[in-house]
């Protein structure tokens, strides 16, 4: 908007009339006769065919507003550097610069809000989107066509590019990266600028906005930083053990490129969980609950069931709308529903007889994210688990009482595991299930 002076106050409408009318937003744009001819050398035509006067004729209101917002944000960030010792002031300044950033980011949305907006102008919104796309496509063409760089753009989206430099060292990647940034910046009007951010060595690019790698932000950096976007290591809907395991496996892959070490680490982690030696705190889910918005046709989510049980004990336990309710999945009898095995973490920890449902956590929580990553390099994580030696678990049930019945429901008792088959009076073997 700043570079091309896109604004309500600078728009001249379409190059060619639409249905013999010059539409602008929801109104007709009536221009004086001969005005476009007089300004033909000072007009910018957007990719969608909308004309705007250049800033030397009239500077747009949106451009001026954005310039002031961005300049003010730069000043606030400079003030943050001088407030290192004052944590309270630093938090206030950080909140202000974020607020300025959000206002600048929603300016485009303001022009395209056709239902809830006060000044909808789809023509301006389309000009912004298509100009941004055109700028990105020109940058991709420049990088791919410059032979001396030997680069290939593998991913480009909105305002960023991932460039593959095959066979280049870290130092060469930084040098070429700065050359690319300068070349793309030079071919665009100010203040459009391509900023070179970092080098990933190595990197796994899974899908759009989902990638992970070891990042170097300067050529002198010796130790890389672990950087991930859109995968389980940064998402909040999983468990801590899932994030730890995915991150550790990726670090092993990046450092050794040895799948056998990753397999060994996974098997150790799974064995620890199967033998009930893992910390329950690493397996707590915390998902949003919206009471009153679920259908009665099927079973509710586990978090809803845990919240409902707590509400039966005390109505004050009712969670707020979209509040995250913690729960764990305990091991139960075969065929039991998942929602029936969901428990409050404190209730689970207070009952030493309960165990985590290791098979559920391994097959449904830990393995799927690892599969999405390591299937790309030809590893079958599910097969690792199937071939791993496991201890057989036997479910003990007393022949003298019904399945699942406990003599002391509140607390387990060792007497439940034994049954007396001797008559209390004569001492002979009893044929009665009551032992008399």
Buried (B, 14 or more C-beta within 10 A) or exposed (E): BBBBBBBBBBBBBBEEEEEEEBBBBEEEBEEEEEEBEEBEEEBBBBBBBBBBBBBEEBBBEBBBBBBEBBEBBEEBBEBBEEBEEEEEBBEEBBEBBEEBBEBBEEBBEBBBBEEEEEEBBBBBBBBBBBBBEEBBEEBBEBBEEBEEBEBEBEBBEEEEBBBEBEEBEBEBBBBBBEBBBEBBBEEBEEEBEBEBEBBBBEBBBBEEEBBBBBBBEEBEBEEBEEBBEBBBBEEEEBBEBBBBBBBBBBBBBBEEEEBEBBBEBBBEBBBBBBEEEBEBEBBBBBBBBBBEEEEEEEBBBBBBBBBBBBBEEEEEBEBEEEBBBEBBBBBBEEEEEBBEBBBBBEBBEEBEEBBBBBBBBBBEBBBBBBBBBBEEEEBEBBEBBEEBEBEEEEEEEBEBEEEEEEEEEEEBEEEBEEEEEEBEEEEEEBEEEEEE
